[in-house]
């Protein structure tokens, strides 16, 4: 409700599968939820787009972890 401004009854109908969100509500949901965006891309047959985004996310997490390891080991991370 907070993400879309939709009423409680409307959102309950979405969750029950009685109806779906309007175009703008759907855009609002995608803006706030990567899961909603991924499901819509998969339903549209764009699994490759989802896979690429997951790889980018994993790469970013890995880079962050390497930085934390370097900091923990006392290495200078500004040289990169």
C-alpha positions in Angstrom: 0.0 0.0 0.0 2.8 2.4 0.9 4.7 1.8 -2.3 1.7 2.4 -4.6 -0.7 4.5 -2.7 -3.4 1.9 -3.4 -6.0 1.1 -0.9 -6.0 -1.9 1.5 -8.9 -3.6 -0.3 -7.2 -3.1 -3.7 -3.9 -4.6 -2.4 -5.8 -7.6 -0.8 -7.4 -8.2 -4.2 -4.0 -8.3 -5.8 -2.6 -10.7 -3.3 -5.7 -12.9 -3.6 -5.3 -13.0 -7.4 -8.8 -11.4 -7.9 -7.3 -8.5 -9.8 -3.9 -7.1 -10.7 -2.3 -3.7 -10.3 -2.8 -1.0 -12.9 0.0 0.1 -15.0 1.2 2.9 -12.7 0.9 0.7 -9.7 2.9 -2.0 -11.4 5.6 0.5 -12.2 5.6 1.6 -8.6 5.9 -2.0 -7.4 8.8 -2.6 -9.8 10.6 0.5 -8.7 10.5 -0.7 -5.1 10.9 -4.5 -5.5 13.6 -6.2 -7.5 11.6 -9.4 -7.1 8.6 -8.0 -8.8 10.8 -6.7 -11.7 12.4 -10.1 -12.1 9.1 -12.0 -12.2 7.8 -9.6 -14.8 10.9 -10.0 -16.9 10.7 -13.8 -16.6 7.0 -13.8 -17.6 8.0 -11.7 -20.6 10.6 -14.3 -21.6 13.6 -12.2 -20.7 15.4 -14.7 -18.4 18.7 -13.6 -19.9 18.2 -10.1 -18.6 17.5 -11.4 -15.1 20.6 -13.6 -15.3 22.8 -10.7 -16.3 21.5 -8.5 -13.5 22.1 -11.3 -11.0 25.7 -11.6 -12.2 26.2 -7.8 -11.9 24.7 -7.9 -8.4 27.0 -10.9 -7.4 30.0 -9.1 -8.8 29.3 -6.0 -6.8 28.8 -8.0 -3.6 32.1 -9.9 -4.3 33.9 -6.6 -4.8 32.5 -5.3 -1.6 33.6 -8.4 0.3 37.1 -8.2 -1.1 37.3 -4.6 0.1 36.2 -5.7 3.6 38.8 -8.4 3.6 41.5 -5.9 2.5 40.5 -3.5 5.2 40.5 -6.3 7.8 44.0 -7.3 6.7 45.1 -3.7 6.9 45.7 -3.3 3.2 45.4 0.1 1.4 42.3 -0.2 -0.8 42.7 3.3 -2.3 45.5 2.1 -4.6 42.9 0.3 -6.8 
